[in-house]
Amino acid sequence: MARVHLLATGGTIASRRTDGGLSATTPAAELLTAAGPLPGLEVTVSDLTTVPSFALTEADARALVRAVREQLAGGVDGVVVTHGTDTMEESAFLADLVHDDPRPVVFTGAQRPFDAPAPDGPANLADALRVAADPAARDLGALLAFDGLAFAARGVRKLDTLRSAAFGAPGRGPVLRVAAGAVLPLARPPRPPALPLDLGAALPRVDVVACHQGSDDALLRAAAAAGAAGVVLEALGVGNVPPPVATAAAELVAGGVPVLVCSRVPAGPVAPLYAGGGARLAGDGALFGGDLSPWQGRLLLSAALALDPRDPAGVLAGRL
Ligand SMILES: NC(=O)C[C@H](N)C(=O)O
């Protein structure tokens, strides 16, 4: 009998309709009952929070990853986290960054609420529990199981606001498929070693500044003024920014605030290709975030700053 722990945090999977809108009130035990019979699995449950994921704080995310680690220390074969989809890829990525254990940690949720006529949460949860107990999911780090597929946490993104096939990993694809209760292996992407982050301490503030045609330096300078220890630029295309943003980025880097360049485009890497754009940013010392989304890049830069405030680039080497 495989042993899996279900840790619930809220999200649409736990939500019911109220006069004020969807409200995440359903406890883990009820979610598990709705998932139906799971032969061969012994599942324990706990409720960490009952909130939508857009309301989770940085401290909540660290508490969640600490709770996952406590459950693993208790000797289960895997852990499932139910979570809102809005920021699931961020919590899953934080869990993945520190995950130094072969056992799976599987995030899941739903697009339709618990009391919908045809909710998607019960099947997603059943799949996630099977994945968490399956040897094929070992050594893949933190995973996100949704709509019959499981993705590695790194690179996964919410790509549709409402459809049940909400997630994808552009340029990477899923690592597992779940069909009729069977877990089918698809890919085993290499993972960098876990980062020895202290999850008991707040992570350094890193802000994401979005760029658009004609954007100026105001928000980048405001981030620095607000005390950001690092900034992620949600840049255009392959990693270009309007000239005023490049000027301010150079000043931030010169002042000891690292700038990580990611793209607003969902697929493909950033690269210092264009004079006046990415090439200028690279020449001025900005870091390039590979194909990480700005929000996963934000977490990685924050972790790097926590581990080595003087040389976060050294921590990032081999991880982008
Ligand atoms: N589908 C969802 O779970 C979205 C919800 N707003 C949340 O992130 O909690």
The ligand as a Tripos MOL2 file, in Angstrom:
@<TRIPOS>MOLECULE
LIG
    9     8     1     0     0
SMALL
NO_CHARGES

@<TRIPOS>ATOM
      1 N1         -8.6500   28.0260  -11.0140 N.am      1 LIG1
      2 C1         -8.1950   28.5930   -9.8890 C.2       1 LIG1
      3 O1         -7.8330   27.9160   -8.9590 O.2       1 LIG1
      4 C2         -8.1200   30.0790   -9.8660 C.3       1 LIG1
      5 C3         -8.3010   30.7160   -8.5210 C.3       1 LIG1
      6 N2         -8.5000   32.1370   -8.7080 N.3       1 LIG1
      7 C4         -7.0910   30.5180   -7.6170 C.2       1 LIG1
      8 O2         -5.9770   30.6660   -8.0470 O.co2     1 LIG1
      9 O3         -7.2790   30.2440   -6.4520 O.co2     1 LIG1
@<TRIPOS>BOND
     1     1     2 1
     2     2     3 2
     3     2     4 1
     4     4     5 1
     5     5     6 1
     6     5     7 1
     7     7     8 2
     8     7     9 1
@<TRIPOS>SUBSTRUCTURE
     1 LIG1         1 GROUP 0 **** ****
